[in-house]
Amino acid sequence: MTRLFTFGNPPAAPAEAHSEAPDWVQANPGRIDRALQRALALPGGGWFAVDARERIGRTPRAYAVDGHELVLWRALDGSVRAGPEACPHMGASLACARVRGDNLVCPWHGLELGDEPHGRWRPLTTHDDGVLVWVQMSEETGNSEAASPAPILAPRPDRFLAGVVRMEAECDPSDILANRLDPWHGAHYHPHSFARLKVLADEPDHLLVRVAYRVFGPLAVEVDATFHCPDPRTIVMTIVGGEGVGSVVETHATPLGPGRCAVLEATLATSDRPGFKLALGAGRLLRPLIERRAARLWVEDVAYAERRFRQRARAPVRLRTIRGEAE
């Protein structure tokens, strides 16, 4: 076994694993499913993460959210606007519209749409949290969740270096959450990123893990981190011990349509080291590195989630006995 060298601020004290059983025993499917069901029962406020805020500009962009085709763009004051992607007149794509002031101008016949409803076209409520853009789906769009004034966010650091990756997957949002509710796969499935990992606490509403993140070869940084779900489509990892305390990784799973979802992972890295100010100043250079590392993990984890979805969707084989033989 290759020797591992850790550096940086270590976790506060040695900690015992929650269980000494092998990881495949600790990763009990029933336990993971119970944790998932608790998460799915949480209030969501009707809010769905759409994309990184930097990717929504004055040029309209089309997105699918919870079975609806939407278009998002920014007004002159920088606020985000959203509405159905199809023009209510004759169905033209408003992703091809030009923006006049705060409004969209349909490319087919010049119908102008913005803050006011027009026929079946209704603007949607949006929220820009400084990292991600959200849209709120209401009862009119078939969403039955009780509305909240803003997305239900876990605590974030006051200052951070952020990176956001967005990938689409052929699975349900629940399969994405189940992946993150199973930390035991980390060192086995992602050995290029996690040198070792042990679960320190397995509580109904959160997990506490000690994990060594590989930096380069045998060099690693070891931290303690919690995992919890603030809403039914999000799971958050928060570093609570070791290097980078307060840093969070938010994984949001947004349904696109039946059997399809988008994974949005926002990494908000922070540090109390004096040199972190320099890192903040070099954010444009460091952000691609953060996103590239996250994307590598999610290429693998999307495959994990898609496999889980196919396994769940596969109908059980039923045997019928005829004349004493199964067919």
N, C-alpha and C positions, 0 to 999 in steps of 0.2 A: 504494500500500500504506500502511495506517495505521501511523504511527510507534508503537513500543512503548516504554514507560518502565518499567524494573524498579527495585525498591526492596528493602530488607532486606539481610540478609547474603548476598553473592553466593557462588557456588561458588568453591573455592579458587583455581583458575587456569583460563585459557582451555584448551579441549580440542578436539582434532580429531575429526571424525566418523569412525566406523568405516569408512564408505564414502561416497563422493561420488556414488554412483549415485542416481537418483530413488527416492523411497520405494516406488513400486510395484514396482521391481526388487529392493530390499532385502527387501521383504515376500514372500520366496520361499515358496510353499506347501509345498514339500518341506522347507525348513528349519524352518518352523513345525510341520509334522507330526512331524519327528524330535524336536524339543524336547518336543512333546506326548507322544510315546511314551516318552521318558525319564521324564517326570513320572508317567505312568500306571503305570510299573513300580516306583515307590517304595513302601515299606511304608506302610500306613495304620493299622495297629493295630486295625482294625475300628471306628474312631471316625467319627461323622458329626455335623457341626454342625447344631443344630436351630433355635435362635432366640437372641435377646438374652436375657441372664439376667434382665433386668428384666421381661420378658414372661411369665415362669414364676412363678406365685404359688400361693396356696393353692387357688384355683379350678382344677380340672382343665382341661387344654387338649389337643385332639386334633391330632396331626401324622401325616403319612405320611413314612416313612423307608425307603428301599431296598425298596419294595414291601410294607411292613408298616404297618398302622394302629396307632398308639401313642397313649398318653395320658401326659401329664407333669403333675406337681404338686409342691408343696413340703411337706416334713414340718415339724413344729413347731420343729426345730432349724435350719431354713433349708436343709437339704440337699434336692436334687432327686431325686424318685422317678419311675420310668417303668415301663410295662408295656403289654401288648396293650390296645387300646382296647375290645375286645369282652369282655363278661363271659363266663366259661367256662360259666356255668349255662345261659343261653338267649340269649346274644348281645346283650344290652342294651348301649348305648353308655355307657362309663364316663366319657366327657366330661361326661355329665349327672349323674354321681355327686356325692354330698356327701362331704366329708372329715371323718372322725372321728379325732382325734389325728393319726396318721401314715398312716392307711389310707383307702382308698376304700370307700364303701358303695354298692352297686349300687342304682339307683333303681327297679328292677323288683321285686326280692324280698329286698333287704337283705343280700346276700352281701358280706362284708367281705374286702377284698384289700389286701395290703401287701407286707411283706418276704418272705413265704413263698410258694412255689409252690402252686397249687391246680389240680389236673387239668392241662390243657394251658396254663394261664396261668402265665407265668414273669416275675418282675420282671427288669428290665434294669439293667445298670451305667450310671451317669451320671457326668458330670464338669462342674463349674461352675468355669470358669477366671477368673472375675471380670468377664468381658465377654460370653462366650457360654456356652450350655449344650450339652453333647454327650451322645450316647447311643452305647453300644458294642453292635454287633451281632455275634453269635457264630455258630459253626457250626450251632447249633440253629435259627438264623434264616436259614441258607443263606449266610452270609458266610464266605469261605474265607481271609480275611486272618489272619495270625498276630497274636494279641492282644498289645497293649502296655498297660502299666499306666495310661497317660494319653495324651491326644491329643499328636501331634507338632507342637509349636508353634515358630514362628520367634521369635527374640529380640524382646521388647517393651520399651518404655521403662519406667523405674521409676515415673514419674508421667505421667499423660496425661489428656486430655479425650477421651472416647470417644463415638462415635455409631455405630449399627448400623442398616442397612436390610436388609429381607428381601423378595425378590420371587420369584414363580414364573414359570417359563419352559417352553415346549414344545420342549425339546431335551435333550440328554444333558449330564452334567457336563463331558465332554471339550470340548464346544462353548464352555462358559464359560471353561475354561482356555485354549483356543485363542485366544479373544478377547484375553486378557491377555498371551499370548505373542506378540501382534502389536501392539507399541507404535507401529508406523509409521502406523496409522490415526488416531492421536490428534488431531493438529492438523487433519486433513482432515475427520474425522467428527464431532469435538467442538470446532469453532472457538470456541464460546462459553466453553469452559473452558481450552483449551490454545492459546496464541498461537503457540508454535513448539516443536518437539521434534526432537532428533536423537539417534541411537543412537551412543554412544561406544565400547561394547564389546559384542560378540556372542559370548559363550562358551557351551560346551555346557550348563553348569549355571546360568548367570545372564546377564541383560542389564543393561547400564548405560546410562542415558539422561540427557540434560540437557533439562529441560522448563521452559517458562515458563507458570505457571498464571495465568490471568486473575483479577484481583481485581475490577476495575471498568473497563470500557472499555479504554483503552490501558495501564492500570496492571497490572503483573504481578509475580509473585515467581518467580525462577528458581532451580531446585534440581537437584542430581544425585540420581538414585534408581536402585536396583537392583531387579530382578524375579527371584524364584526360587521354586521349588515345594518346600515341605518334605514334602508328602505327595501322594498321587495325586488329591486333590480340592481342593487349595488352591494359590493363588499369592499371594505377598506382595511388596508394594512397600515398600522401606525408603529413607528419605531419608538419604543419606550425605554430602551437601555442600550448603551454602547455608542458607537459613532452615529451622528446625525439624528439625535433624539428629536422627536417632533415631526420628522419627515413622514409623509403619507403617500400611499399608492392607492388611488381610487379606481376600482374596476366597475364600470357601468355596462349593463347588458340591455340594449334597447331592441325590442321586437320590431322587425321590419314587416313581416307578413308570416303566414303559416310556415313553420319550420325554418325560419330565417331570422337572424338577429345581427346587430352590430355590437362589437366589443369596443368600448372606449376606455382606454386606460390612461389616467392622468397621474404622472409622477411629480410630486412636489417635494423636492429635496431641500433640506435646510441644514445649518450647522452653526454652532456657537463659536467656531474657530475664527480668529481675526481675519484670516485669509479668505473667508467666504465672501467678503465684499468684492474681492477680485473676481471670484467665480460669477457673482451676479452681474458684474460688468461685462463678462465674457459669455453672457447667456446665449447669444446667437450662435456662438461657436460650439458651446457645450450641449445645447438642446438636441442637435442631431445625434450625438453620442448616446444621450439618455433614451431617445426614441428608438435608436437602432437596437439597443440592448433589450428594451421592452418588446419590440417587434419580434426579435428572435425567439423569445419565450412564448409569445402568443402564436407564432406559427405552429409550435408544438402543442400548445394548450388548446388551440382551435381544433386540431386533429383529435385530441383527447375528448373534447366536448362533442364533436360531431360523431365520434365513435359511440359515445354514451347515448346520444340521441337515437342513432340507428339501432342500438341494442334495446332501448326502451320501446321504440316503435315496432320492433319485430314482434309479430303475433306469436303467442305461445303455440307450440305444436300440440294438437289434440289427437289422441289415438281413439279410434272407434273399433270396438271388438265385434267382429262378425264371424259367427261359427267358430268362436274360440281363437281367432287370429286377429292381430292388430293390423290396420291398414292406414 
